Amino acid sequence: MKPIDIFRTGNHTDSQGRPFSFTDDDLQAIATQYDTALHEAPIVVGHPKQDAPAYGWIKSVSFRDGHLVAEPQNVEPQFAELVKDRRFSKVSSSFYPPNHPNNPTPGKYYLKHVGFLGAAAPAVKGLKSIEFADDADVVQFDDAAIVRTAWVFDTIAGLFRTFRESIIADKGIEAADAVVPSWRIDTITEAAQLIRDPEPAAPFTTYTEKEDVMDAAKIAELERREREIAERETSFAEKARKNEETARAARTAEDEVFVNGVVSAGRLPVGLKPLVTAIFADLDNGVLSFSEDGESKSLSAREGFRQLLGKLPVPVATGEVAAGDGPDFSDPAHVKDAINTEIEAARGRGETISPAEAAMRLTKR
């Protein structure tokens, strides 16, 4: 931080209504006798009673053209950013009076601390963004209570803003708006401004610029998370598709083994194998309800078709079966026509049956 103009010669009145007059010689003496070994003046916010916390220290004081100029050092970086953003635009000096018991140079004024203020109007005119203030113990020209109250509001707003940005980084802007809406923080900030200056506060340009930058970061973060969600959904859909294909292939292999066993047992003509395998592929595990010997039963269509094939009688001849009154099971085309005819006949009676159930009815005739 560059050297700062903290006070000037002239007649001034402190917050207690007491008049003071400072000459060039008085200010020159203050600058000359300033010694960090005796008392290093801290940089504070407002004019706290204990001068704490300190956000930096005054390294040296010089007298230039009727003004006291202080050189700061070891300034806390975050506080420096606040000053840079003009959150504390005024500076006010506090001095030990000559007769103060804690004055390190009795009989002369000595710099006690340099207080940074907000938008309060300076009590000492003609300074470069500074102000002169006082409390009950030392000579300073400012309403300390007002400054402290405004500073508390600023601190609270800063804490909530930090908390909000943490939520945004972790859970997104919608979650942050639900917990700490930005307008609430703005309200606290405006309250602090009104405490310092009853006149309507101008918009915080720097604050808006920071919000715009944050908005860009939020948008980028939301886009990144949307891409991640889309990628996860695509991956999940692909896994589900592969699992379904694997399960379908397993069912097909299982059905083929079962049909081969029925054919080998002589319960099904070889010529019907392709049709039966195709019917199996079209069946699902939906519940099939029917009545047998007056008893209601339920089982899946696949299981019902399996039981039907497994209960087919073994014919005397396992070759071609001569056509009679029933369907010729040795001719796939004839069986297909018989199944379609049975389905149509059932539909005419107001029933809707599957190919498997039509085949079951044909075998019972």
RODONU-516356 format. One line per field, with one value per residue: x, y, z of N, C-alpha, C in turn. Coordinates in steps of 0.2 Angstrom, whole numbers, plus 5000, padded with zeros to 4 digits. Layout:
<pts>
n.px <- c(X,...) .
n.py <- c(Y,...) .
n.pz <- c(Z,...) .
ca.px <- c(X,...) .
ca.py <- c(Y,...) .
ca.pz <- c(Z,...) .
c.px <- c(X,...) .
c.py <- c(Y,...) .
c.pz <- c(Z,...) .
</pts>
This chain:
<pts>
n.px <- c(5004,5003,5010,5000,4989,4986,4983,4981,4987,4978,4962,4952,4937,4933,4924,4918,4915,4925,4937,4952,4968,4980,4997,5010,5022,5017,5013,5025,5033,5026,5028,5042,5045,5039,5041,5044,5049,5045,5031,5021,5011,4995,4986,4969,4951,4939,4938,4943,4942,4952,4961,4961,4956,4973,4976,4988,5003,5010,5024,5032,5032,5029,5031,5024,5021,5011,5004,5002,5010,5009,5018,5013,5015,5017,5004,4988,4984,4970,4963,4969,4964,4951,4952,4957,4946,4939,4931,4934,4935,4940,4952,4956,4965,4971,4976,4987,4984,4994,4994,4990,4990,4995,5003,5018,5027,5026,5018,5018,5009,5005,5005,4992,4984,4979,4964,4954,4940,4922,4910,4909,4907,4922,4929,4939,4943,4950,4959,4966,4956,4954,4951,4948,4947,4940,4940,4934,4946,4956,4962,4952,4942,4927,4912,4913,4905,4896,4904,4909,4898,4894,4905,4903,4892,4897,4906,4898,4891,4901,4905,4893,4894,4905,4902,4891,4897,4905,4895,4890,4901,4901,4888,4881,4872,4859,4856,4863,4855,4844,4848,4856,4851,4857,4851,4849,4861,4865,4856,4861,4873,4869,4863,4874,4880,4870,4871,4883,4881,4867,4862,4855,4863,4875,4876,4886,4899,4911,4907,4897,4904,4912,4902,4897,4909,4909,4896,4900,4909,4900,4891,4900,4903,4890,4888,4898,4894,4882,4886,4893,4883,4875,4884,4885,4872,4871,4881,4875,4863,4869,4875,4864,4858,4867,4867,4854,4854,4863,4856,4845,4852,4856,4843,4839,4848,4845,4832,4834,4841,4832,4821,4828,4830,4816,4813,4823,4818,4807,4795,4791,4790,4804,4803,4795,4804,4810,4799,4794,4805,4805,4793,4796,4805,4797,4789,4786,4789,4777,4762,4752,4736,4724,4712,4712,4705,4695,4702,4711,4725,4741,4755,4770,4770,4781,4785,4773,4772,4783,4779,4769,4775,4783,4774,4769,4763,4773,4774,4770,4778,4792,4794,4787,4771,4755,4742,4727,4711,4715,4729,4743,4757,4769,4771,4777,4771,4758,4755,4757,4746,4736,4737,4735,4722,4715,4717,4710,4697,4695,4695,4683,4675,4676,4688,4705,4719,4736,4749,4755,4745,4735,4742,4742,4729,4726,4733,4726,4715) .
n.py <- c(4994,5011,5026,5036,5050,5057,5067,5085,5102,5115,5122,5111,5102,5090,5074,5076,5088,5097,5110,5111,5116,5114,5117,5119,5117,5109,5097,5094,5090,5079,5070,5069,5064,5052,5035,5018,5010,5016,5017,5008,5013,5005,4999,5000,4996,5009,5016,5007,5003,4996,4996,4985,4971,4972,4977,4980,4990,5006,5011,5023,5041,5056,5074,5084,5098,5104,5093,5077,5062,5045,5030,5014,4996,4978,4975,4967,4955,4953,4963,4973,4971,4974,4988,4992,4989,5000,4998,5003,5019,5030,5038,5040,5048,5045,5053,5053,5064,5078,5077,5064,5048,5037,5042,5040,5050,5062,5078,5081,5079,5062,5049,5038,5028,5023,5024,5016,5020,5019,5026,5038,5056,5066,5074,5082,5093,5093,5083,5068,5057,5054,5055,5063,5058,5054,5047,5045,5045,5049,5061,5062,5063,5058,5048,5036,5025,5024,5020,5008,5000,5000,4993,4981,4976,4976,4966,4955,4953,4950,4938,4930,4931,4924,4911,4908,4908,4896,4886,4887,4883,4870,4864,4871,4885,4885,4878,4887,4899,4894,4893,4905,4918,4930,4943,4945,4946,4958,4967,4968,4974,4986,4991,4994,5004,5014,5017,5023,5034,5043,5046,5040,5025,5023,5010,4996,4995,4988,4976,4971,4968,4958,4949,4946,4939,4928,4923,4918,4908,4900,4896,4889,4878,4872,4868,4859,4849,4845,4839,4828,4821,4818,4810,4799,4795,4790,4780,4772,4768,4761,4750,4744,4740,4731,4721,4717,4711,4701,4693,4690,4682,4672,4666,4662,4652,4643,4640,4634,4623,4616,4614,4606,4594,4591,4587,4577,4568,4563,4569,4579,4583,4584,4594,4604,4611,4624,4633,4631,4636,4649,4653,4653,4663,4674,4674,4681,4684,4686,4684,4670,4665,4652,4639,4623,4608,4613,4621,4636,4642,4650,4655,4659,4663,4658,4647,4640,4636,4628,4617,4612,4607,4598,4589,4583,4568,4554,4549,4534,4533,4543,4550,4557,4563,4557,4567,4570,4572,4582,4594,4593,4589,4587,4595,4611,4623,4619,4618,4631,4637,4631,4635,4649,4649,4644,4655,4665,4659,4659,4673,4676,4672,4681,4680,4683,4675,4669,4663,4652,4647,4644,4633,4624,4621,4615,4603,4596,4591) .
n.pz <- c(5000,4996,5003,5014,5016,5031,5040,5042,5044,5053,5060,5069,5075,5086,5089,5101,5101,5104,5101,5091,5087,5075,5070,5058,5064,5074,5068,5061,5072,5077,5067,5067,5080,5080,5083,5081,5090,5102,5101,5090,5078,5075,5060,5059,5059,5059,5075,5087,5104,5110,5100,5091,5079,5072,5056,5049,5050,5055,5048,5046,5049,5040,5036,5025,5015,5024,5028,5036,5032,5031,5031,5027,5033,5032,5029,5030,5017,5013,5019,5012,4999,5001,5004,4992,4984,4988,4999,5011,5011,5017,5028,5045,5058,5074,5090,5104,5117,5123,5138,5140,5150,5144,5134,5124,5123,5133,5134,5121,5106,5100,5087,5088,5082,5065,5058,5047,5037,5031,5021,5027,5029,5029,5043,5043,5031,5014,5014,5006,5003,5017,5035,5051,5068,5084,5101,5118,5125,5118,5106,5092,5078,5075,5074,5084,5087,5077,5066,5071,5071,5058,5053,5059,5052,5039,5041,5044,5032,5024,5029,5026,5013,5009,5014,5006,4993,4995,4996,4983,4976,4980,4980,4970,4962,4964,4976,4985,4983,4990,5003,5007,5000,4988,4988,5002,5007,5000,5006,5019,5017,5011,5022,5031,5023,5024,5037,5038,5030,5028,5016,5001,4995,4983,4969,4972,4962,4960,4967,4959,4948,4952,4955,4942,4937,4946,4942,4929,4932,4940,4929,4921,4930,4932,4919,4917,4927,4922,4910,4916,4922,4910,4904,4913,4913,4900,4900,4910,4902,4892,4899,4903,4892,4887,4897,4895,4882,4885,4894,4886,4876,4884,4888,4875,4872,4883,4880,4867,4871,4879,4869,4860,4869,4870,4857,4855,4864,4858,4859,4851,4834,4823,4813,4818,4827,4823,4823,4836,4844,4839,4845,4858,4859,4858,4869,4885,4903,4909,4919,4917,4918,4922,4922,4929,4931,4939,4947,4950,4942,4941,4931,4922,4905,4898,4906,4906,4892,4892,4901,4893,4882,4888,4892,4881,4873,4869,4853,4843,4831,4827,4816,4801,4804,4800,4793,4801,4809,4818,4819,4808,4815,4810,4800,4799,4793,4792,4806,4810,4803,4809,4822,4820,4815,4827,4836,4829,4830,4844,4846,4839,4848,4858,4865,4869,4865,4867,4855,4861,4870,4861,4855,4865,4867,4855,4856,4866,4860) .
ca.px <- c(5000,5007,5010,4993,4988,4982,4981,4984,4987,4972,4958,4947,4933,4933,4917,4916,4914,4931,4941,4959,4972,4987,5001,5015,5027,5014,5013,5032,5035,5023,5032,5049,5046,5036,5046,5040,5051,5041,5024,5020,5003,4992,4981,4963,4945,4936,4942,4941,4944,4958,4965,4961,4962,4977,4977,4994,5006,5013,5032,5035,5027,5033,5027,5024,5017,5006,5001,5006,5010,5011,5020,5011,5019,5014,4997,4985,4982,4963,4961,4972,4960,4945,4954,4958,4940,4935,4926,4936,4938,4942,4956,4956,4970,4970,4982,4987,4985,5000,4993,4987,4994,4999,5007,5025,5031,5022,5019,5017,5005,5009,5000,4990,4982,4976,4958,4951,4932,4919,4908,4907,4910,4928,4928,4945,4943,4956,4963,4965,4952,4955,4946,4951,4942,4942,4936,4934,4952,4961,4959,4950,4936,4923,4907,4916,4899,4893,4909,4910,4891,4894,4910,4900,4887,4901,4909,4893,4889,4907,4905,4888,4895,4910,4898,4887,4901,4907,4889,4890,4907,4900,4882,4878,4869,4852,4857,4865,4850,4839,4851,4858,4850,4861,4848,4849,4868,4865,4852,4866,4878,4866,4862,4880,4881,4866,4873,4888,4879,4860,4859,4854,4869,4876,4877,4893,4901,4915,4903,4893,4909,4914,4896,4897,4914,4906,4891,4903,4911,4894,4889,4905,4902,4884,4889,4902,4890,4877,4890,4894,4876,4873,4889,4883,4866,4873,4884,4870,4859,4873,4876,4857,4857,4871,4864,4848,4857,4866,4850,4841,4856,4855,4837,4838,4852,4842,4826,4836,4843,4825,4818,4832,4828,4809,4814,4826,4813,4802,4788,4790,4793,4810,4801,4792,4809,4811,4793,4794,4810,4803,4787,4799,4808,4792,4786,4789,4788,4771,4758,4746,4731,4720,4708,4713,4701,4691,4707,4714,4732,4745,4762,4772,4769,4786,4784,4767,4774,4788,4775,4765,4780,4786,4769,4767,4764,4778,4771,4773,4783,4794,4795,4782,4765,4750,4737,4720,4706,4719,4734,4749,4763,4775,4771,4777,4766,4751,4754,4756,4740,4731,4737,4731,4714,4713,4717,4704,4691,4694,4693,4676,4671,4677,4694,4712,4724,4743,4751,4757,4739,4732,4745,4740,4722,4726,4736,4721,4710) .
ca.py <- c(5000,5017,5031,5038,5056,5055,5073,5092,5108,5119,5121,5105,5100,5082,5071,5078,5096,5101,5113,5110,5119,5111,5121,5115,5114,5103,5091,5092,5087,5072,5066,5069,5060,5045,5030,5012,5007,5018,5014,5007,5014,5000,5001,4997,4998,5013,5018,5003,5005,4992,4996,4978,4969,4976,4975,4983,4995,5012,5011,5029,5047,5062,5080,5086,5103,5105,5086,5071,5056,5039,5024,5007,4990,4972,4976,4960,4955,4953,4970,4978,4970,4978,4995,4993,4989,5006,4997,5008,5024,5036,5037,5045,5048,5046,5055,5054,5071,5079,5075,5057,5044,5032,5045,5039,5057,5067,5085,5082,5074,5056,5046,5032,5023,5026,5020,5016,5021,5018,5032,5044,5062,5068,5079,5086,5094,5094,5077,5063,5051,5053,5058,5064,5056,5054,5044,5049,5045,5052,5066,5059,5067,5054,5045,5029,5020,5023,5017,5001,4997,4999,4988,4974,4974,4974,4959,4950,4952,4946,4931,4927,4930,4918,4905,4907,4905,4890,4882,4887,4878,4863,4861,4874,4891,4884,4877,4893,4903,4892,4894,4912,4922,4935,4949,4946,4949,4965,4971,4969,4978,4992,4994,4996,5010,5019,5019,5028,5040,5042,5047,5033,5022,5021,5003,4994,4993,4982,4970,4969,4965,4951,4944,4944,4934,4922,4920,4914,4902,4896,4893,4884,4873,4869,4865,4853,4844,4843,4834,4822,4818,4815,4804,4794,4792,4786,4774,4767,4765,4756,4744,4741,4737,4725,4716,4714,4707,4695,4689,4687,4677,4666,4663,4659,4646,4639,4638,4629,4616,4613,4611,4600,4589,4588,4583,4570,4563,4561,4572,4585,4582,4588,4599,4609,4614,4631,4636,4631,4640,4656,4655,4654,4669,4679,4674,4684,4681,4689,4679,4667,4662,4647,4635,4616,4603,4618,4625,4642,4642,4655,4654,4663,4660,4653,4641,4636,4633,4622,4612,4609,4603,4592,4584,4580,4561,4551,4545,4527,4535,4549,4553,4561,4561,4558,4572,4567,4577,4587,4597,4588,4592,4586,4601,4618,4627,4617,4619,4638,4639,4628,4640,4655,4647,4643,4661,4668,4656,4662,4680,4677,4670,4686,4679,4684,4670,4669,4657,4646,4644,4641,4627,4620,4619,4610,4597,4593,4589) .
ca.pz <- c(5000,4995,5008,5014,5019,5037,5043,5040,5049,5053,5066,5069,5080,5087,5090,5107,5101,5107,5096,5092,5082,5074,5066,5054,5069,5078,5063,5060,5079,5077,5062,5070,5086,5079,5084,5082,5097,5108,5100,5083,5077,5071,5056,5061,5056,5063,5081,5092,5111,5111,5093,5088,5077,5068,5049,5047,5055,5052,5048,5048,5047,5037,5036,5018,5013,5028,5028,5039,5027,5035,5027,5030,5032,5035,5028,5029,5010,5012,5020,5007,4994,5003,5003,4985,4981,4990,5004,5016,5007,5021,5033,5051,5063,5081,5093,5111,5118,5127,5145,5141,5154,5139,5128,5125,5122,5137,5133,5114,5102,5097,5083,5092,5077,5059,5057,5040,5038,5025,5017,5032,5027,5033,5048,5041,5024,5011,5014,5000,5005,5024,5039,5057,5072,5091,5106,5125,5128,5114,5101,5086,5075,5071,5078,5084,5088,5070,5062,5073,5069,5051,5052,5061,5047,5033,5042,5043,5025,5021,5031,5023,5006,5009,5015,5000,4988,4997,4994,4976,4974,4982,4978,4965,4964,4967,4983,4988,4984,4995,5010,5008,4994,4987,4990,5009,5008,4998,5011,5025,5014,5010,5029,5033,5020,5026,5044,5037,5026,5028,5009,4997,4993,4976,4968,4972,4955,4961,4969,4953,4943,4955,4955,4935,4937,4949,4938,4924,4935,4941,4923,4919,4934,4930,4912,4919,4930,4917,4906,4920,4922,4904,4903,4918,4910,4894,4902,4913,4897,4888,4903,4904,4885,4886,4901,4892,4877,4888,4897,4880,4873,4889,4887,4869,4873,4887,4876,4862,4874,4881,4863,4858,4873,4869,4851,4856,4868,4853,4860,4846,4827,4821,4808,4822,4831,4822,4825,4844,4846,4838,4850,4865,4859,4858,4875,4891,4910,4911,4922,4913,4923,4919,4927,4928,4935,4943,4951,4947,4942,4938,4930,4917,4898,4896,4910,4903,4886,4894,4903,4888,4878,4892,4893,4875,4872,4864,4847,4841,4826,4828,4810,4799,4807,4795,4795,4802,4811,4821,4815,4807,4819,4806,4795,4802,4790,4794,4813,4810,4801,4814,4828,4818,4815,4834,4838,4826,4833,4850,4845,4838,4855,4863,4869,4866,4867,4864,4851,4865,4873,4855,4854,4871,4866,4849,4858,4870,4856) .
c.px <- c(5004,5006,5003,4993,4984,4980,4984,4983,4980,4968,4953,4943,4932,4925,4914,4914,4919,4935,4948,4962,4979,4991,5006,5020,5024,5015,5021,5035,5032,5027,5039,5050,5043,5042,5043,5043,5047,5033,5023,5013,5000,4987,4974,4957,4941,4941,4941,4945,4951,4963,4966,4955,4966,4977,4983,4997,5009,5021,5035,5030,5032,5028,5029,5019,5010,5002,5005,5004,5013,5013,5018,5016,5015,5007,4994,4982,4974,4961,4964,4967,4953,4946,4954,4951,4935,4930,4927,4939,4941,4947,4956,4961,4968,4976,4982,4988,4991,5000,4991,4992,4998,5003,5015,5029,5027,5024,5018,5012,5008,5003,4999,4988,4980,4970,4955,4943,4929,4917,4907,4911,4916,4926,4934,4945,4949,4961,4962,4962,4953,4950,4950,4946,4945,4938,4937,4941,4957,4958,4958,4943,4932,4918,4909,4910,4896,4898,4909,4903,4892,4899,4907,4896,4891,4904,4904,4891,4895,4907,4899,4890,4900,4906,4894,4891,4904,4901,4889,4895,4905,4894,4878,4874,4862,4852,4859,4859,4845,4841,4852,4857,4855,4858,4848,4856,4868,4861,4857,4871,4875,4865,4868,4882,4877,4868,4879,4886,4871,4857,4859,4861,4869,4877,4885,4896,4906,4912,4900,4898,4911,4908,4896,4903,4912,4901,4894,4906,4906,4892,4893,4904,4896,4885,4893,4898,4885,4880,4891,4888,4874,4878,4887,4877,4867,4876,4880,4866,4863,4874,4869,4856,4861,4869,4858,4849,4860,4861,4846,4845,4856,4849,4836,4842,4848,4836,4828,4838,4837,4822,4822,4830,4821,4809,4817,4822,4808,4795,4787,4794,4799,4808,4798,4797,4810,4805,4793,4799,4808,4797,4791,4802,4803,4788,4790,4787,4782,4766,4752,4742,4726,4717,4709,4709,4697,4696,4711,4722,4735,4752,4764,4771,4774,4786,4778,4768,4779,4784,4771,4769,4782,4781,4766,4768,4769,4774,4774,4779,4785,4796,4789,4775,4759,4745,4730,4715,4710,4725,4740,4755,4769,4776,4771,4772,4759,4750,4753,4749,4734,4731,4733,4724,4711,4712,4711,4698,4690,4692,4686,4672,4672,4684,4700,4717,4731,4744,4752,4750,4735,4735,4743,4733,4722,4728,4731,4716,4711) .
c.py <- c(5006,5021,5034,5045,5055,5061,5079,5097,5112,5118,5116,5104,5093,5080,5073,5085,5100,5104,5112,5113,5116,5115,5116,5113,5108,5096,5089,5088,5080,5068,5064,5064,5053,5040,5023,5008,5009,5016,5014,5007,5008,5003,4997,4999,5002,5015,5014,5005,5002,4992,4989,4976,4973,4973,4977,4987,5001,5012,5018,5035,5053,5068,5083,5092,5104,5098,5081,5065,5050,5033,5017,5002,4984,4972,4969,4960,4956,4960,4975,4977,4974,4986,4997,4993,4995,5004,5001,5014,5030,5034,5042,5043,5049,5048,5055,5061,5072,5076,5068,5052,5039,5035,5043,5045,5062,5074,5086,5077,5068,5052,5039,5026,5027,5021,5021,5016,5020,5024,5038,5050,5064,5074,5084,5087,5094,5088,5072,5057,5049,5056,5058,5062,5056,5050,5048,5049,5049,5057,5063,5062,5062,5051,5037,5023,5018,5019,5009,4997,4995,4993,4981,4972,4972,4967,4953,4948,4948,4939,4927,4926,4924,4911,4903,4905,4898,4885,4882,4882,4871,4860,4865,4880,4890,4883,4883,4898,4901,4893,4902,4916,4928,4942,4950,4949,4957,4969,4973,4974,4985,4996,4997,5003,5015,5021,5024,5034,5039,5043,5041,5031,5021,5013,5002,4991,4987,4976,4967,4965,4958,4946,4941,4938,4928,4919,4916,4908,4897,4892,4888,4877,4869,4865,4858,4847,4841,4838,4828,4818,4814,4809,4798,4791,4788,4780,4769,4764,4760,4750,4740,4737,4731,4720,4713,4709,4700,4690,4686,4681,4671,4662,4659,4652,4641,4636,4632,4623,4613,4610,4605,4594,4586,4584,4577,4565,4560,4564,4578,4583,4587,4595,4605,4613,4622,4635,4637,4636,4648,4658,4656,4661,4675,4679,4678,4681,4684,4683,4677,4663,4658,4643,4627,4612,4608,4621,4630,4641,4648,4653,4658,4659,4656,4647,4636,4632,4627,4616,4608,4605,4597,4587,4581,4572,4559,4547,4538,4529,4542,4553,4557,4559,4562,4563,4568,4573,4583,4589,4592,4592,4591,4591,4607,4623,4626,4619,4627,4640,4637,4633,4647,4655,4647,4650,4665,4666,4659,4669,4681,4675,4676,4685,4681,4680,4671,4663,4651,4643,4641,4634,4622,4617,4614,4603,4593,4590,4582) .
c.pz <- c(5000,5002,5008,5018,5025,5041,5040,5045,5048,5060,5065,5075,5081,5088,5096,5107,5103,5101,5097,5086,5081,5069,5062,5059,5073,5074,5062,5067,5079,5073,5064,5075,5086,5079,5085,5088,5103,5107,5093,5082,5073,5066,5058,5057,5061,5069,5087,5099,5112,5105,5090,5084,5073,5061,5045,5052,5051,5053,5050,5046,5045,5037,5029,5016,5017,5030,5032,5034,5031,5029,5030,5029,5035,5034,5026,5022,5009,5014,5015,5001,4995,5002,4995,4981,4984,4995,5010,5012,5011,5026,5039,5056,5070,5085,5101,5112,5123,5134,5146,5145,5149,5134,5129,5125,5126,5135,5125,5111,5099,5093,5087,5087,5071,5058,5050,5041,5031,5022,5021,5029,5031,5037,5046,5034,5021,5011,5008,5003,5012,5028,5046,5062,5079,5095,5113,5127,5125,5109,5094,5084,5071,5076,5078,5084,5081,5066,5064,5071,5062,5049,5053,5055,5041,5035,5042,5036,5022,5023,5027,5015,5005,5010,5009,4994,4989,4995,4987,4973,4975,4979,4972,4967,4966,4974,4987,4989,4989,5002,5011,5001,4994,4989,4997,5010,5006,5003,5017,5023,5014,5017,5032,5030,5022,5033,5043,5034,5025,5020,5006,4994,4986,4975,4969,4966,4955,4963,4963,4949,4946,4955,4947,4934,4940,4945,4932,4926,4937,4935,4921,4923,4933,4924,4913,4922,4926,4912,4909,4920,4916,4902,4907,4915,4904,4895,4905,4907,4893,4892,4903,4897,4884,4891,4898,4886,4880,4891,4891,4877,4878,4889,4881,4869,4877,4883,4871,4865,4876,4875,4860,4862,4872,4862,4851,4860,4864,4854,4855,4839,4826,4817,4812,4826,4829,4824,4833,4847,4845,4843,4856,4865,4860,4865,4881,4898,4913,4914,4917,4918,4919,4924,4925,4933,4941,4948,4947,4948,4939,4937,4924,4910,4896,4899,4908,4897,4887,4896,4898,4884,4881,4893,4887,4875,4867,4859,4846,4836,4827,4822,4808,4802,4802,4798,4796,4804,4814,4816,4814,4809,4815,4801,4798,4799,4792,4801,4814,4808,4806,4820,4826,4818,4822,4837,4836,4829,4840,4850,4843,4844,4860,4867,4865,4869,4863,4859,4855,4868,4867,4854,4859,4869,4860,4852,4863,4866,4853) .
</pts>
